[in-house]
Amino acid sequence: MVELNNGNALSCIVLMLDSLAHSNNSVVEIETLHNSDCMIFDHLEQEKLTNERLGEMKPTSNAAMEHLYSCNCNAGIEAVFSSQKGETLLVPFQLSDVKRKHPWLDDGDRTQEMIHTAREHGSDSPLMGEDFSTMKLEFRMRRGYPNIPKKDLSNKIMDFGSKGTVH
């Protein structure tokens, strides 16, 4: 079931994408796309949160991730990796696809431990464990849609050349 443990799963995905961007010396912007009947919109309205206000928060902070816990849909996720050279790579995917490949994302204890470890030691810490490393490795090899003028990078892997973090 997709809505099982969505908050923890989405939080782990945000942490993984942040770590992947950092390890590739790139910057990543992450957007979650929710169904119109998703409970996240009720939460955002109750808390008077806007995309602009969320964008001002550190993405891996409790406040920024808290709204993800009200998600009860098969959210679409778009990660746009950018380099200082102006190269960009869009990697779109569905929450259900990631959960199918990584069923541990529905285990509340495992995901909470991962989130706690990331906040305590950082998302690049070896303490994040094999689950995190496996998911990160798989995403490293994903293909995206480059937006780079005058170059054919249809087989480009996410590997840029500038230091960054999630925006």
Backbone bond lengths (Angstrom), bond angles and torsions (degrees), N, CA, C in turn:
res aa  C-N    CA-C-N  psi(-1)  N-CA   C-N-CA  omega(-1)  CA-C   N-CA-C  phi
1 M - - - 1.450 - - 1.534 108.53 -
2 V 1.305 117.09 127.62 1.458 121.94 -174.17 1.518 112.21 -62.96
3 E 1.329 118.23 -42.82 1.464 119.41 -173.17 1.524 113.69 -72.79
4 L 1.320 118.46 -8.48 1.450 121.64 177.95 1.520 110.27 -66.07
5 N 1.306 117.04 117.47 1.466 122.91 174.56 1.529 113.20 62.74
6 N 1.326 118.19 32.62 1.466 120.09 -178.53 1.518 113.14 -60.97
7 G 1.321 117.94 -39.60 1.464 120.54 -178.21 1.513 112.36 -60.88
8 N 1.325 116.37 -48.69 1.462 120.07 178.51 1.527 110.66 -65.63
9 A 1.332 116.76 -42.93 1.465 120.38 -178.27 1.528 110.68 -62.48
10 L 1.324 117.05 -48.19 1.465 120.20 179.42 1.524 110.89 -63.19
11 S 1.334 117.16 -38.56 1.469 120.63 178.08 1.523 110.87 -63.31
12 C 1.329 117.37 -42.10 1.463 120.90 178.39 1.528 110.68 -64.94
13 I 1.319 117.18 -37.80 1.463 120.80 178.79 1.530 109.95 -66.08
14 V 1.334 117.57 -41.80 1.468 121.14 177.07 1.527 109.88 -60.55
15 L 1.326 116.94 -44.72 1.467 120.95 178.98 1.528 111.00 -62.23
16 M 1.330 116.13 -41.98 1.456 120.21 -179.28 1.530 110.68 -65.72
17 L 1.327 117.57 -43.94 1.457 120.62 179.50 1.528 111.21 -64.40
18 D 1.333 116.62 -38.06 1.462 121.47 175.93 1.521 110.34 -61.63
19 S 1.313 116.73 -45.98 1.457 121.87 179.50 1.523 111.11 -64.32
20 L 1.324 116.58 -42.03 1.461 121.25 179.38 1.531 110.64 -62.93
21 A 1.320 116.73 -43.74 1.467 119.83 178.61 1.523 110.23 -62.46
22 H 1.315 115.95 -45.41 1.466 119.82 -178.99 1.523 110.62 -61.26
23 S 1.322 117.39 -43.99 1.464 120.68 -178.07 1.529 112.31 -69.45
24 N 1.332 117.18 -20.08 1.465 121.76 177.11 1.522 111.93 -100.95
25 N 1.315 116.31 11.13 1.467 121.03 -179.56 1.527 111.71 51.98
26 S 1.325 115.71 46.05 1.456 120.59 179.81 1.525 109.14 -131.45
27 V 1.298 114.75 176.01 1.457 123.20 177.06 1.518 106.29 -113.69
28 V 1.318 117.31 143.36 1.464 119.89 177.54 1.523 109.88 -130.48
29 E 1.305 115.11 136.81 1.455 122.36 171.21 1.517 106.33 -110.14
30 I 1.332 115.79 133.60 1.462 120.84 -176.46 1.516 108.82 -120.03
31 E 1.317 115.11 131.62 1.452 120.40 176.07 1.518 108.05 -127.40
32 T 1.342 115.49 132.59 1.465 119.30 174.64 1.527 107.36 -103.03
33 L 1.312 115.22 136.04 1.459 122.54 -177.78 1.522 107.69 -114.71
34 H 1.326 116.59 120.17 1.468 121.82 -172.39 1.523 111.65 -113.68
35 N 1.333 115.24 151.96 1.461 121.06 174.74 1.524 108.89 -62.61
36 S 1.316 116.71 152.83 1.469 120.76 -176.87 1.524 112.70 -62.43
37 D 1.336 118.12 -24.58 1.462 120.46 179.72 1.533 113.09 -97.20
38 C 1.321 117.32 11.40 1.465 121.22 179.83 1.531 109.71 -67.76
39 M 1.307 116.30 141.42 1.464 122.35 -179.50 1.530 112.64 -67.53
40 I 1.305 118.14 -12.68 1.465 120.65 -179.68 1.527 111.00 -61.79
41 F 1.329 117.23 -32.61 1.461 120.30 -179.14 1.521 111.34 -69.28
42 D 1.336 117.48 -35.97 1.467 120.56 174.63 1.518 110.55 -63.15
43 H 1.338 115.77 -43.61 1.466 120.38 179.61 1.533 110.70 -62.53
44 L 1.332 116.83 -46.16 1.464 120.34 -179.77 1.527 110.88 -60.22
45 E 1.331 116.17 -40.46 1.466 120.38 178.95 1.527 111.04 -66.76
46 Q 1.330 117.02 -44.77 1.473 120.66 179.79 1.520 111.66 -61.52
47 E 1.308 116.59 -40.06 1.465 121.29 -177.58 1.529 112.28 -88.16
48 K 1.344 115.83 -0.64 1.463 121.55 -178.06 1.530 111.77 53.91
49 L 1.343 114.44 44.53 1.462 120.91 178.87 1.518 109.93 -97.34
50 T 1.316 115.54 142.28 1.461 122.20 174.96 1.519 108.31 -122.60
51 N 1.323 116.59 164.77 1.458 120.19 176.31 1.526 110.76 -59.66
52 E 1.325 116.29 -36.92 1.466 120.04 179.46 1.531 110.53 -63.44
53 R 1.323 116.37 -44.92 1.468 120.04 -179.77 1.528 110.95 -65.86
54 L 1.333 116.53 -41.46 1.465 119.55 176.78 1.517 110.85 -62.61
55 G 1.332 117.27 -36.92 1.454 122.09 -179.95 1.519 113.54 -65.94
56 E 1.322 116.92 -23.38 1.465 121.36 178.98 1.524 112.24 -79.83
57 M 1.332 116.93 -17.07 1.467 121.37 -178.18 1.518 110.47 -85.75
58 K 1.325 115.82 154.14 1.462 119.29 171.53 1.528 106.59 -64.82
59 P 1.321 118.17 123.76 1.469 121.15 -171.55 1.518 115.15 -58.69
60 T 1.318 117.43 -27.59 1.459 119.50 -178.38 1.533 112.18 -96.63
61 S 1.324 117.13 9.56 1.470 120.30 178.74 1.529 110.61 -76.75
62 N 1.325 115.45 159.76 1.467 120.09 177.40 1.520 110.94 -57.03
63 A 1.320 116.87 -44.50 1.464 120.88 -177.21 1.525 111.82 -62.39
64 A 1.320 116.62 -41.24 1.467 119.66 -178.57 1.521 111.87 -71.18
65 M 1.321 117.06 -35.57 1.468 119.90 -177.28 1.524 113.17 -85.48
66 E 1.320 117.18 -19.79 1.461 120.99 -174.41 1.523 112.72 -54.18
67 H 1.329 117.43 -40.76 1.467 119.29 -177.24 1.527 112.33 -64.76
68 L 1.337 117.90 -23.95 1.465 120.62 -179.93 1.528 111.93 -64.48
69 Y 1.337 117.31 -22.55 1.458 121.31 -177.55 1.521 113.07 -72.43
70 S 1.308 117.74 -11.56 1.462 119.12 176.47 1.525 111.94 -95.42
71 C 1.318 117.75 0.29 1.467 121.40 179.17 1.525 110.20 -69.85
72 N 1.318 115.46 127.96 1.468 120.48 177.11 1.526 111.00 -130.60
73 C 1.338 116.17 29.70 1.468 119.74 -179.93 1.523 109.58 -127.15
74 N 1.289 115.35 175.38 1.453 121.58 175.69 1.532 107.75 -86.68
75 A 1.316 115.47 78.55 1.461 121.58 -173.82 1.521 111.37 -61.32
76 G 1.313 114.35 141.07 1.458 120.43 168.60 1.521 107.15 -86.91
77 I 1.292 116.24 146.68 1.459 120.75 -179.04 1.520 107.01 -129.53
78 E 1.313 115.95 131.35 1.456 121.40 176.49 1.520 107.79 -122.13
79 A 1.317 115.41 122.25 1.458 121.64 176.47 1.524 107.40 -113.13
80 V 1.321 116.26 125.27 1.460 121.22 177.85 1.520 107.38 -114.05
81 F 1.326 115.23 111.00 1.457 122.27 178.45 1.527 107.80 -91.87
82 S 1.321 116.55 138.17 1.469 121.74 -179.02 1.513 110.41 -134.43
83 S 1.327 114.87 148.26 1.456 120.44 175.64 1.521 109.10 -112.81
84 Q 1.308 116.11 166.92 1.466 120.47 177.14 1.523 110.85 -67.71
85 K 1.318 116.87 -18.97 1.473 121.14 178.84 1.523 111.45 -77.75
86 G 1.325 117.50 -5.23 1.455 120.92 -178.85 1.513 113.83 93.94
87 E 1.315 118.21 0.11 1.464 121.31 177.16 1.524 108.77 -73.05
88 T 1.315 115.99 140.90 1.455 121.02 175.53 1.513 109.54 -133.18
89 L 1.332 115.61 153.36 1.456 121.30 178.91 1.520 108.36 -142.57
90 L 1.319 116.96 118.95 1.457 123.09 177.80 1.517 108.55 -92.27
91 V 1.334 116.23 127.79 1.462 121.42 176.53 1.527 107.39 -124.68
92 P 1.344 117.59 99.24 1.467 121.14 177.67 1.529 110.68 -93.56
93 F 1.328 116.45 145.29 1.459 120.84 176.15 1.521 109.41 -160.42
94 Q 1.323 116.21 166.25 1.462 123.37 178.86 1.526 109.51 -103.69
95 L 1.316 115.67 145.28 1.460 121.21 177.40 1.526 110.82 -56.03
96 S 1.321 117.54 -41.41 1.470 120.84 -178.24 1.529 111.76 -61.94
97 D 1.338 117.53 -35.16 1.467 120.36 178.51 1.524 111.15 -64.07
98 V 1.319 116.31 -43.56 1.463 120.20 -179.82 1.524 109.89 -67.03
99 K 1.329 117.10 -42.35 1.470 120.63 -179.81 1.527 111.79 -65.27
100 R 1.320 116.57 -35.16 1.459 119.67 178.88 1.528 110.30 -65.60
101 K 1.323 116.74 -40.47 1.463 120.97 -179.92 1.522 112.84 -79.02
102 H 1.332 116.82 -22.36 1.468 122.01 -177.50 1.531 109.15 -133.58
103 P 1.339 117.35 74.62 1.463 120.96 -174.40 1.531 113.87 -61.01
104 W 1.322 118.27 -18.32 1.460 120.77 177.74 1.533 111.51 -62.73
105 L 1.340 117.89 -16.72 1.462 120.06 178.08 1.529 112.63 -65.89
106 D 1.330 117.73 -15.31 1.458 120.70 175.34 1.526 112.54 -92.80
107 D 1.322 117.67 0.98 1.461 122.10 178.37 1.527 108.34 -92.52
108 G 1.328 116.36 105.68 1.460 121.97 -176.07 1.518 113.82 -57.78
109 D 1.324 117.62 -39.77 1.464 120.25 -178.92 1.530 111.33 -67.70
110 R 1.324 116.42 -45.20 1.476 119.94 -179.10 1.522 111.35 -64.81
111 T 1.324 117.04 -42.95 1.461 119.32 -178.37 1.529 111.04 -70.66
112 Q 1.318 117.57 -38.23 1.472 119.77 177.36 1.524 110.87 -63.52
113 E 1.328 117.02 -39.70 1.460 121.04 177.83 1.533 110.09 -62.54
114 M 1.325 116.09 -41.31 1.458 120.27 179.52 1.528 110.82 -64.85
115 I 1.320 117.09 -44.22 1.462 121.32 179.55 1.527 110.30 -62.98
116 H 1.319 116.44 -43.94 1.466 121.11 178.40 1.532 110.70 -61.60
117 T 1.325 116.90 -44.99 1.471 121.45 179.47 1.522 110.86 -62.07
118 A 1.330 116.99 -42.83 1.470 120.87 -179.89 1.522 110.83 -62.82
119 R 1.311 116.90 -40.05 1.469 119.54 -179.43 1.524 111.29 -71.79
120 E 1.310 115.99 -32.76 1.460 119.88 -178.27 1.528 112.34 -81.35
121 H 1.336 117.06 -42.78 1.470 121.17 -172.47 1.524 114.23 -115.86
122 G 1.320 118.41 -10.71 1.462 121.52 -177.05 1.516 110.97 99.06
123 S 1.313 115.73 149.97 1.465 120.01 -175.02 1.521 113.04 -76.36
124 D 1.326 118.51 -4.23 1.463 120.78 174.25 1.519 111.77 -98.68
125 S 1.330 117.38 3.99 1.456 121.64 -177.95 1.526 110.99 -69.26
126 P 1.341 116.85 139.02 1.467 119.19 175.26 1.535 111.90 -62.35
127 L 1.323 116.67 -16.13 1.461 120.33 178.71 1.524 112.63 -71.02
128 M 1.341 116.96 -10.06 1.461 119.92 179.86 1.524 110.87 -63.82
129 G 1.312 118.04 -25.92 1.451 120.99 172.16 1.515 115.08 94.92
130 E 1.329 114.40 172.91 1.458 122.86 -175.87 1.531 112.52 -65.85
131 D 1.348 117.57 -37.56 1.471 120.24 179.17 1.519 110.69 -56.33
132 F 1.322 115.65 -48.73 1.458 121.98 -178.29 1.529 110.48 -64.64
133 S 1.323 116.59 -45.32 1.465 121.02 -179.08 1.520 111.54 -62.01
134 T 1.327 117.18 -41.03 1.462 121.99 179.95 1.528 110.58 -65.12
135 M 1.338 116.68 -44.54 1.456 120.34 179.55 1.534 109.63 -65.14
136 K 1.315 117.41 -42.45 1.464 121.56 179.99 1.533 110.54 -63.28
137 L 1.319 117.22 -42.33 1.461 121.29 179.26 1.521 110.86 -61.89
138 E 1.328 116.96 -43.37 1.464 120.38 179.37 1.523 110.81 -62.41
139 F 1.330 117.79 -42.45 1.458 120.35 179.87 1.519 111.43 -69.45
140 R 1.317 117.51 -31.29 1.460 120.50 177.92 1.526 109.47 -59.58
141 M 1.318 117.56 -33.57 1.460 121.69 -176.15 1.524 113.11 -91.86
142 R 1.335 118.37 -1.45 1.469 120.50 178.91 1.514 110.22 -68.26
143 R 1.290 115.05 147.50 1.453 120.61 174.46 1.522 107.77 -95.17
144 G 1.290 115.93 149.34 1.453 120.65 177.49 1.505 109.75 -129.05
145 Y 1.304 116.07 -161.14 1.449 123.15 -179.55 1.516 108.15 -115.32
146 P 1.332 117.22 101.18 1.458 119.18 -178.38 1.523 111.67 -70.66
147 N 1.304 115.14 148.27 1.452 122.21 176.00 1.521 106.81 -125.01
148 I 1.318 114.69 69.58 1.452 120.94 -174.60 1.516 108.33 -124.23
149 P 1.308 118.02 116.65 1.461 120.00 -177.13 1.528 113.07 -63.50
150 K 1.332 115.69 140.39 1.464 124.14 171.61 1.516 114.93 61.87
151 K 1.311 118.31 24.78 1.459 120.43 176.28 1.523 108.00 -138.51
152 D 1.314 117.11 141.91 1.455 121.09 173.86 1.515 107.54 -98.38
153 L 1.319 115.45 100.39 1.459 120.38 -179.62 1.524 110.11 -117.58
154 S 1.319 116.60 40.00 1.460 120.35 -176.52 1.519 112.14 -62.79
155 N 1.324 118.01 -19.59 1.462 120.39 177.45 1.522 112.08 -109.56
156 K 1.326 116.94 16.34 1.470 121.81 -177.36 1.517 110.23 -65.53
157 I 1.320 116.28 132.87 1.457 122.68 174.02 1.515 107.36 -96.78
158 M 1.332 116.75 151.71 1.456 120.48 -179.64 1.519 110.20 -61.61
159 D 1.298 117.01 93.87 1.453 121.25 176.70 1.518 106.28 -154.66
160 F 1.310 116.62 99.26 1.447 120.35 -173.97 1.508 110.76 -103.39
161 G 1.276 120.97 -123.67 1.441 119.75 -177.23 1.511 113.37 -176.55
162 S 1.319 117.30 25.34 1.458 119.97 177.39 1.518 108.91 -136.44
163 K 1.308 116.12 150.46 1.459 120.55 -177.82 1.518 109.53 -79.92
164 G 1.330 117.16 142.29 1.448 118.71 179.55 1.498 113.95 -167.41
165 T 1.302 115.22 -177.91 1.446 122.40 178.71 1.524 108.15 -148.38
166 V 1.309 117.30 179.80 1.459 121.60 -179.60 1.524 108.94 -70.58
167 H 1.312 116.86 140.34 1.468 122.91 173.69 1.498 108.17 -108.64
